[in-house]
């Protein structure tokens, strides 16, 4: 069982940061929505509020780690330019996708959208965390503030979903591979 | 501009805080999202702007688009917070602007829409 460094970093970017961030949305949206219900307790929940604060800060960190690792580590491997005349483009995902009309739109639409829209998520989530931490349960009262928090949290979820889905498809058609190989487990045969 | 101040419970005592800092964060987030879209479109439409935004060659124009968008977001947040820190603002209007800017961010990052605007 072996894995290349590029595979490992891509998995860390997509699954370690991105998917964990995506999974965390269910909890955050449920808790923010619960807080926004008029029947919810209005007093600050002490331990519960602290837990929500930590949860949201962790989500913000995951969101920024996802976009920075994607843009500055994985993306340069994806868009690397092959030497002239190279026939095997498997180590050059962007060029591999663009080499056929059957796959080129995975780059022209999928990657082009993913690489930009994903940045909306950390910006939106940072605001959601800041407002929730600053106003605590009081965001249940000014209706417009809770609308903004829930709206931007949902937008971050959608942006992450778009980026994550295209990331998964792109990695199926043109995976980012190469670099030194790490042997995880040596088999008998 | 005359909505009541938000009251939060701190250590068992109620404190009144203006909604200005929250509104500043909300509007700045909208501005940041729109900046990503506008800069992505500009870099796609103009080779000159694209080259200008190529801050880090292995990442290409994406490096400049996102760095400048983050700077615009943070500077606008800082400026709006400075103006509204002690004020209670009409947050309904702020929300409309923020959501419109968020929609701009989504639309202008969508390649078919970018192409449509450029007549491609």
Interface residues (C-beta under 8 A of the other chain):
Chain A: X43 X44 X67 X71 X72 X75 X76 X79 X80 X108 X109 X112 X113 X115 X116 X117 X119 X120 X123 X124 X126 X127 X130 X131 X134 X135 X136 X137 X138 X139 X141 X142 X144 X145 X147 X148 X151 X152 X155 X158 X159
Chain B: X3 X6 X7 X8 X9 X10 X17 X19 X21 X22 X23 X25 X26 X28 X29 X32 X33 X36 X37 X40 X56 X58 X59 X60 X62 X63 X65 X66 X69 X70 X73 X91 X92 X94 X95 X98 X99 X102 X105 X106 X109 X110 X111 X112
